[in-house]
């Protein structure tokens, strides 16, 4: 009879273990897993077949030091129950918080035959505790005024931010009526404000005027919500008050700067340190052909010719070091694919802490200048070609008569090499009886730049021979 009852009890116990909500693991004294229940599989992701025969260290996360496990083993090997909390790793690699107790199982001689571990998932509980602690630290450390007041109006809690903003220490503010914080002309609105929040209407970023202890008025942004008791009834109103004096001034300045940027004819854009375009002004739309909606969020590399893709990373590397780049001449690519000549300057964008968080680029269209430079170079090249290949003598001289450019035909005509002739003046190669006439022609060409002077004059060759020439001076 007793034996039968024992079998029933063991069956009931086995069923209870199988159906337990907590994970249960039974190991041999050396740590080899002999049994796991379905809750273990649900908790860790390892099936019974995958776990049996292995060591529990398959769950090890590496978050606990070796001393943690040493203390645990010393406890259970001494025949005592160990209880603690640790972080383990599931089969899929994710971490979870676990509360675990390990009990030694002894035979009639007192020798340990196995260990039974009961595992309870406390991930959500720890997360909730951490969240509460985190929120409390945020509230107390916030630079905003965070306080609560009862439906009747008396202040119930008061953080350091409230002390700093309003000037009242906590011991003075607690129990004080919340209306004293409002500018006098705004106090009549408090009852309606309180009633709306108490019935569940959350107030977000409502702007109004408040009063400091010293009587100073300042603009604020108010966010408020009701605080419920365990029964679900409204017990208080939680309020966050932010001083927006600086924000309003900054907003005005920002609006002015934004207006300047938006009205600029230059292409002005901001990018993140990863090269993502963050802002795009009207000048950029006009120059590159992309609308703001088309480029914001995309890589700034779309503006560079494909063969120069590595330049974006190089320039951003300089910006990350806090250094500006340019202005320098370069080429960028418009939406339709045509190449633009621009003068580009790039500057670091810093946050309030002085850290580089992005880059501002200004691209000035220099296509007309570049076109003019190309045309000038082409014109100069044509002039040099005509000058050098002309069948008649040509020269360029300063106003003092020093020769600075001569062509081959003139060198042949006067019998000098180019180097020798450039070391001389017009006077030296002009017949002395014709020098004054030559000076007169030069003066006429200078005074009347639109009308060339023409004359016939004599030159003296290197060998002394006289050469007559018809000369046109411009």
HUDA-V87353 format. One record per backbone hydrogen bond with DSSP energy under -1.0 kcal/mol. NH is the residue of the N-H (numbers start at 0). CO is the residue of the C=O. E is the energy in kcal/mol with one decimal. If there is no record, write none. Layout:
nh=NH co=CO e=E
nh=NH co=CO e=E
This chain:
nh=4 co=0 e=-2.2
nh=5 co=1 e=-2.6
nh=6 co=2 e=-2.0
nh=7 co=3 e=-2.1
nh=8 co=4 e=-2.7
nh=9 co=5 e=-2.4
nh=10 co=6 e=-2.3
nh=11 co=7 e=-2.7
nh=12 co=8 e=-2.7
nh=13 co=9 e=-2.8
nh=14 co=10 e=-2.4
nh=15 co=11 e=-2.5
nh=16 co=12 e=-2.6
nh=17 co=13 e=-2.5
nh=18 co=14 e=-2.0
nh=22 co=118 e=-2.0
nh=24 co=116 e=-2.5
nh=25 co=34 e=-2.4
nh=26 co=114 e=-2.4
nh=27 co=31 e=-2.4
nh=30 co=27 e=-2.3
nh=32 co=53 e=-3.0
nh=33 co=25 e=-3.3
nh=34 co=25 e=-1.7
nh=36 co=23 e=-1.5
nh=40 co=36 e=-1.3
nh=41 co=37 e=-2.3
nh=42 co=38 e=-2.1
nh=43 co=39 e=-2.9
nh=44 co=40 e=-2.6
nh=50 co=46 e=-1.8
nh=51 co=47 e=-2.7
nh=52 co=32 e=-2.9
nh=53 co=50 e=-2.2
nh=57 co=54 e=-2.1
nh=58 co=55 e=-2.3
nh=59 co=56 e=-1.7
nh=67 co=64 e=-1.1
nh=68 co=64 e=-1.0
nh=69 co=65 e=-2.1
nh=70 co=66 e=-2.2
nh=71 co=67 e=-1.7
nh=72 co=68 e=-2.5
nh=73 co=69 e=-2.3
nh=74 co=70 e=-1.8
nh=75 co=71 e=-2.2
nh=76 co=72 e=-2.4
nh=78 co=75 e=-1.5
nh=79 co=74 e=-2.0
nh=81 co=101 e=-2.4
nh=83 co=99 e=-2.3
nh=85 co=97 e=-2.4
nh=87 co=95 e=-2.4
nh=88 co=58 e=-2.9
nh=89 co=93 e=-3.2
nh=90 co=43 e=-3.0
nh=92 co=89 e=-1.6
nh=95 co=87 e=-2.2
nh=97 co=85 e=-2.9
nh=98 co=119 e=-3.2
nh=99 co=83 e=-2.9
nh=100 co=117 e=-1.9
nh=101 co=81 e=-2.7
nh=102 co=115 e=-2.8
nh=104 co=113 e=-3.0
nh=106 co=110 e=-2.4
nh=109 co=106 e=-1.9
nh=112 co=104 e=-3.4
nh=113 co=104 e=-1.3
nh=114 co=26 e=-2.3
nh=115 co=102 e=-2.6
nh=116 co=24 e=-3.3
nh=117 co=100 e=-2.7
nh=118 co=22 e=-3.6
nh=119 co=98 e=-2.8
nh=121 co=96 e=-2.1
nh=125 co=121 e=-3.0
nh=126 co=122 e=-2.5
nh=127 co=123 e=-2.5
nh=128 co=124 e=-2.6
nh=129 co=125 e=-3.2
nh=130 co=126 e=-2.5
nh=131 co=127 e=-2.5
nh=132 co=128 e=-2.7
nh=133 co=129 e=-2.8
nh=134 co=130 e=-3.0
nh=135 co=131 e=-2.6
nh=136 co=132 e=-2.3
nh=137 co=133 e=-2.4
nh=138 co=134 e=-2.8
nh=139 co=135 e=-2.5
nh=140 co=136 e=-2.4
nh=141 co=137 e=-1.2
nh=144 co=240 e=-2.6
nh=146 co=238 e=-2.1
nh=147 co=156 e=-1.1
nh=148 co=236 e=-2.0
nh=149 co=153 e=-2.7
nh=152 co=149 e=-2.2
nh=154 co=175 e=-2.5
nh=155 co=147 e=-3.1
nh=156 co=147 e=-1.3
nh=158 co=145 e=-1.5
nh=162 co=158 e=-1.7
nh=163 co=159 e=-2.4
nh=164 co=160 e=-2.4
nh=165 co=161 e=-2.6
nh=166 co=162 e=-1.8
nh=172 co=168 e=-2.3
nh=173 co=169 e=-2.7
nh=174 co=154 e=-2.5
nh=175 co=172 e=-2.3
nh=177 co=152 e=-2.6
nh=179 co=176 e=-1.7
nh=180 co=177 e=-1.8
nh=181 co=178 e=-1.6
nh=182 co=208 e=-2.0
nh=185 co=182 e=-2.6
nh=188 co=185 e=-1.5
nh=189 co=186 e=-1.5
nh=192 co=188 e=-2.2
nh=193 co=189 e=-2.9
nh=194 co=190 e=-2.4
nh=195 co=191 e=-2.2
nh=196 co=192 e=-1.9
nh=197 co=193 e=-2.4
nh=198 co=194 e=-1.2
nh=199 co=196 e=-1.8
nh=200 co=195 e=-2.2
nh=202 co=223 e=-2.4
nh=205 co=221 e=-3.2
nh=207 co=219 e=-1.8
nh=209 co=217 e=-2.5
nh=210 co=180 e=-2.7
nh=211 co=215 e=-2.8
nh=212 co=165 e=-2.8
nh=214 co=211 e=-1.9
nh=217 co=209 e=-1.6
nh=219 co=207 e=-2.6
nh=220 co=241 e=-2.1
nh=221 co=205 e=-3.3
nh=222 co=239 e=-2.3
nh=223 co=202 e=-2.7
nh=224 co=237 e=-2.0
nh=226 co=235 e=-3.2
nh=228 co=232 e=-2.6
nh=231 co=228 e=-2.6
nh=234 co=226 e=-3.5
nh=235 co=226 e=-1.4
nh=236 co=148 e=-2.4
nh=237 co=224 e=-2.9
nh=238 co=146 e=-3.3
nh=239 co=222 e=-2.9
nh=240 co=144 e=-3.1
nh=241 co=220 e=-2.3
nh=243 co=218 e=-2.0
nh=247 co=243 e=-2.8
nh=248 co=244 e=-2.0
nh=249 co=245 e=-3.1
nh=250 co=246 e=-2.6
nh=251 co=247 e=-2.0
nh=252 co=248 e=-2.3
nh=253 co=249 e=-3.4
nh=254 co=250 e=-2.6
nh=255 co=251 e=-2.1
nh=256 co=252 e=-2.7
nh=257 co=253 e=-3.2
nh=258 co=254 e=-2.1
nh=259 co=255 e=-2.1
nh=260 co=256 e=-3.0
nh=261 co=257 e=-2.9
nh=262 co=258 e=-1.9
nh=266 co=362 e=-2.5
nh=268 co=360 e=-2.2
nh=269 co=278 e=-1.1
nh=270 co=358 e=-2.8
nh=271 co=275 e=-2.6
nh=274 co=271 e=-2.1
nh=276 co=297 e=-3.3
nh=277 co=269 e=-3.8
nh=278 co=269 e=-1.5
nh=280 co=267 e=-1.9
nh=284 co=280 e=-1.9
nh=285 co=281 e=-2.4
nh=286 co=282 e=-2.5
nh=287 co=283 e=-2.7
nh=288 co=284 e=-1.8
nh=294 co=290 e=-1.2
nh=295 co=291 e=-2.4
nh=296 co=276 e=-2.7
nh=297 co=294 e=-2.8
nh=299 co=274 e=-2.8
nh=301 co=298 e=-1.6
nh=302 co=299 e=-2.0
nh=303 co=300 e=-1.5
nh=307 co=304 e=-2.3
nh=308 co=305 e=-1.3
nh=310 co=307 e=-1.5
nh=313 co=309 e=-1.6
nh=314 co=310 e=-2.8
nh=315 co=311 e=-2.5
nh=316 co=312 e=-1.8
nh=317 co=313 e=-1.5
nh=318 co=314 e=-2.1
nh=319 co=315 e=-2.6
nh=321 co=318 e=-2.5
nh=322 co=317 e=-1.7
nh=324 co=345 e=-3.2
nh=327 co=343 e=-2.2
nh=329 co=341 e=-2.4
nh=331 co=339 e=-2.1
nh=332 co=302 e=-4.0
nh=333 co=337 e=-2.5
nh=334 co=287 e=-3.3
nh=336 co=333 e=-1.7
nh=339 co=331 e=-3.6
nh=341 co=329 e=-2.5
nh=342 co=363 e=-2.6
nh=343 co=327 e=-2.9
nh=344 co=361 e=-1.9
nh=345 co=324 e=-2.9
nh=346 co=359 e=-2.5
nh=348 co=357 e=-2.7
nh=350 co=354 e=-2.3
nh=353 co=350 e=-2.1
nh=356 co=348 e=-3.1
nh=357 co=348 e=-1.3
nh=358 co=270 e=-2.6
nh=359 co=346 e=-3.0
nh=360 co=268 e=-3.2
nh=361 co=344 e=-2.6
nh=362 co=266 e=-2.8
nh=363 co=342 e=-2.4
nh=365 co=340 e=-2.3
nh=369 co=365 e=-3.1
nh=370 co=366 e=-2.7
nh=371 co=367 e=-2.6
nh=372 co=368 e=-2.6
nh=373 co=369 e=-2.7
nh=374 co=370 e=-2.8
nh=375 co=371 e=-2.5
nh=376 co=372 e=-2.7
nh=377 co=373 e=-2.8
nh=378 co=374 e=-2.8
nh=379 co=375 e=-3.1
nh=380 co=376 e=-2.6
nh=381 co=377 e=-2.5
nh=382 co=378 e=-2.7
nh=383 co=379 e=-2.8
nh=384 co=380 e=-2.3
nh=385 co=381 e=-2.9
nh=386 co=382 e=-3.5
nh=387 co=383 e=-3.0
nh=388 co=384 e=-2.0
nh=395 co=404 e=-2.9
nh=397 co=401 e=-2.6
nh=400 co=397 e=-1.7
nh=402 co=423 e=-1.5
nh=403 co=395 e=-3.1
nh=404 co=395 e=-1.6
nh=406 co=393 e=-1.9
nh=410 co=406 e=-1.8
nh=411 co=407 e=-2.4
nh=412 co=408 e=-2.2
nh=413 co=409 e=-2.2
nh=414 co=410 e=-1.4
nh=415 co=410 e=-1.2
nh=420 co=416 e=-2.4
nh=421 co=417 e=-2.2
nh=423 co=420 e=-1.5
nh=425 co=400 e=-2.3
nh=428 co=424 e=-1.1
nh=430 co=457 e=-2.2
nh=433 co=430 e=-2.2
nh=437 co=433 e=-2.1
nh=438 co=434 e=-2.7
nh=439 co=435 e=-2.3
nh=440 co=436 e=-2.0
nh=441 co=437 e=-2.4
nh=442 co=438 e=-2.6
nh=443 co=439 e=-2.3
nh=444 co=440 e=-2.5
nh=445 co=441 e=-1.9
nh=446 co=442 e=-2.7
nh=447 co=443 e=-2.9
nh=450 co=447 e=-2.3
nh=452 co=472 e=-2.6
nh=454 co=470 e=-2.3
nh=456 co=468 e=-2.5
nh=458 co=466 e=-3.0
nh=459 co=428 e=-2.4
nh=460 co=464 e=-3.2
nh=461 co=413 e=-2.3
nh=463 co=460 e=-1.8
nh=466 co=458 e=-2.6
nh=468 co=456 e=-2.6
nh=470 co=454 e=-3.6
nh=472 co=452 e=-3.5
